[in-house]
């Protein structure tokens, strides 16, 4: 059986960092949104989760979730 994990990566002017590794995409996405909201002080009622990437794009910060196969 092939298993996968979802890796949350932060990229900014300082380089790339792995924020966390998650068993499912939904958990990784929730953590991504929580980190962005906390760090950039973006209230839930102002910006939808699906629009957070666009909101922080001008600040040259990027959060990506990549799927990786466990070996």
C-alpha atoms as an extended CHARMM CRD file, in Angstrom:
* protein
*
        71  EXT
         1         1  UNK       CA              0.0000000000        0.0000000000        0.0000000000  PROA      1               0.0000000000
         2         2  UNK       CA              1.3620000000        3.3950000000       -0.9820000000  PROA      2               0.0000000000
         3         3  UNK       CA              1.0180000000        6.0960000000        1.6440000000  PROA      3               0.0000000000
         4         4  UNK       CA              1.2620000000        9.8230000000        1.1240000000  PROA      4               0.0000000000
         5         5  UNK       CA              1.8850000000       12.8250000000        3.3530000000  PROA      5               0.0000000000
         6         6  UNK       CA              1.2460000000       16.5090000000        2.7540000000  PROA      6               0.0000000000
         7         7  UNK       CA              4.1240000000       18.8900000000        3.4330000000  PROA      7               0.0000000000
         8         8  UNK       CA              3.4730000000       22.5570000000        4.2340000000  PROA      8               0.0000000000
         9         9  UNK       CA              6.2960000000       24.7480000000        2.9190000000  PROA      9               0.0000000000
        10        10  UNK       CA              6.8750000000       28.4570000000        3.5310000000  PROA      10              0.0000000000
        11        11  UNK       CA              8.8910000000       30.4680000000        0.9930000000  PROA      11              0.0000000000
        12        12  UNK       CA             10.0120000000       34.0460000000        1.5300000000  PROA      12              0.0000000000
        13        13  UNK       CA             13.0500000000       36.2750000000        1.0030000000  PROA      13              0.0000000000
        14        14  UNK       CA             14.9720000000       34.1980000000        3.5700000000  PROA      14              0.0000000000
        15        15  UNK       CA             14.4620000000       30.9460000000        1.6440000000  PROA      15              0.0000000000
        16        16  UNK       CA             12.2640000000       27.8680000000        2.0680000000  PROA      16              0.0000000000
        17        17  UNK       CA             11.2120000000       26.1550000000        5.2880000000  PROA      17              0.0000000000
        18        18  UNK       CA              9.1750000000       23.0600000000        6.0350000000  PROA      18              0.0000000000
        19        19  UNK       CA              6.4430000000       24.0990000000        8.4670000000  PROA      19              0.0000000000
        20        20  UNK       CA              4.8770000000       20.6940000000        8.9930000000  PROA      20              0.0000000000
        21        21  UNK       CA              4.0380000000       17.2550000000        7.6330000000  PROA      21              0.0000000000
        22        22  UNK       CA              0.4190000000       16.0600000000        7.7130000000  PROA      22              0.0000000000
        23        23  UNK       CA             -1.4180000000       12.8430000000        6.9820000000  PROA      23              0.0000000000
        24        24  UNK       CA             -4.2090000000       14.5470000000        5.0100000000  PROA      24              0.0000000000
        25        25  UNK       CA             -4.6200000000       17.6410000000        2.8560000000  PROA      25              0.0000000000
        26        26  UNK       CA             -7.4520000000       19.1480000000        4.9100000000  PROA      26              0.0000000000
        27        27  UNK       CA             -5.3530000000       19.2550000000        8.0750000000  PROA      27              0.0000000000
        28        28  UNK       CA             -2.4200000000       20.7990000000        6.1880000000  PROA      28              0.0000000000
        29        29  UNK       CA             -4.7290000000       23.4150000000        4.6470000000  PROA      29              0.0000000000
        30        30  UNK       CA             -6.2750000000       24.3170000000        8.0120000000  PROA      30              0.0000000000
        31        31  UNK       CA             -2.8090000000       24.7400000000        9.5290000000  PROA      31              0.0000000000
        32        32  UNK       CA             -1.7000000000       26.8580000000        6.5660000000  PROA      32              0.0000000000
        33        33  UNK       CA             -4.6800000000       29.1650000000        7.0070000000  PROA      33              0.0000000000
        34        34  UNK       CA             -4.1750000000       29.4050000000       10.7770000000  PROA      34              0.0000000000
        35        35  UNK       CA             -0.4950000000       30.3110000000       10.3500000000  PROA      35              0.0000000000
        36        36  UNK       CA             -1.2480000000       32.9870000000        7.7460000000  PROA      36              0.0000000000
        37        37  UNK       CA             -4.0810000000       34.4850000000        9.8020000000  PROA      37              0.0000000000
        38        38  UNK       CA             -1.9880000000       34.5440000000       12.9680000000  PROA      38              0.0000000000
        39        39  UNK       CA              1.2120000000       35.9480000000       11.4520000000  PROA      39              0.0000000000
        40        40  UNK       CA             -0.4340000000       38.5640000000        9.2210000000  PROA      40              0.0000000000
        41        41  UNK       CA             -3.3180000000       39.3010000000       11.6190000000  PROA      41              0.0000000000
        42        42  UNK       CA             -6.0340000000       38.5880000000        9.0540000000  PROA      42              0.0000000000
        43        43  UNK       CA             -9.4740000000       38.0680000000       10.6440000000  PROA      43              0.0000000000
        44        44  UNK       CA            -11.7040000000       35.2330000000        9.4170000000  PROA      44              0.0000000000
        45        45  UNK       CA            -14.5400000000       37.6440000000        8.6340000000  PROA      45              0.0000000000
        46        46  UNK       CA            -12.3660000000       39.8010000000        6.3410000000  PROA      46              0.0000000000
        47        47  UNK       CA            -10.7820000000       37.2570000000        3.9710000000  PROA      47              0.0000000000
        48        48  UNK       CA            -11.9790000000       33.7710000000        3.0290000000  PROA      48              0.0000000000
        49        49  UNK       CA             -9.5270000000       30.8790000000        3.4320000000  PROA      49              0.0000000000
        50        50  UNK       CA             -9.3960000000       30.3410000000       -0.3300000000  PROA      50              0.0000000000
        51        51  UNK       CA             -8.2630000000       33.9670000000       -0.8250000000  PROA      51              0.0000000000
        52        52  UNK       CA             -5.4730000000       34.0840000000        1.7630000000  PROA      52              0.0000000000
        53        53  UNK       CA             -2.6990000000       33.3990000000       -0.7650000000  PROA      53              0.0000000000
        54        54  UNK       CA             -3.7690000000       36.4110000000       -2.8280000000  PROA      54              0.0000000000
        55        55  UNK       CA             -3.9280000000       38.5520000000        0.3090000000  PROA      55              0.0000000000
        56        56  UNK       CA             -0.2950000000       37.9020000000        1.2850000000  PROA      56              0.0000000000
        57        57  UNK       CA              1.1620000000       37.6640000000       -2.2400000000  PROA      57              0.0000000000
        58        58  UNK       CA              2.3420000000       41.3250000000       -2.2450000000  PROA      58              0.0000000000
        59        59  UNK       CA              4.4100000000       40.5650000000        0.8820000000  PROA      59              0.0000000000
        60        60  UNK       CA              6.5210000000       38.0030000000       -1.0330000000  PROA      60              0.0000000000
        61        61  UNK       CA              5.4720000000       35.1640000000        1.2490000000  PROA      61              0.0000000000
        62        62  UNK       CA              4.1950000000       31.9080000000       -0.1760000000  PROA      62              0.0000000000
        63        63  UNK       CA              2.7620000000       28.8160000000        1.4900000000  PROA      63              0.0000000000
        64        64  UNK       CA              2.4910000000       25.6360000000       -0.5470000000  PROA      64              0.0000000000
        65        65  UNK       CA              1.2020000000       22.1860000000        0.2630000000  PROA      65              0.0000000000
        66        66  UNK       CA              2.9390000000       19.3940000000       -1.6310000000  PROA      66              0.0000000000
        67        67  UNK       CA              2.0050000000       15.7250000000       -1.7060000000  PROA      67              0.0000000000
        68        68  UNK       CA              4.8440000000       13.2620000000       -1.1590000000  PROA      68              0.0000000000
        69        69  UNK       CA              4.9390000000        9.4810000000       -1.2510000000  PROA      69              0.0000000000
        70        70  UNK       CA              6.3530000000        7.7260000000        1.8030000000  PROA      70              0.0000000000
        71        71  UNK       CA              9.1200000000        5.3190000000        0.9660000000  PROA      71              0.0000000000
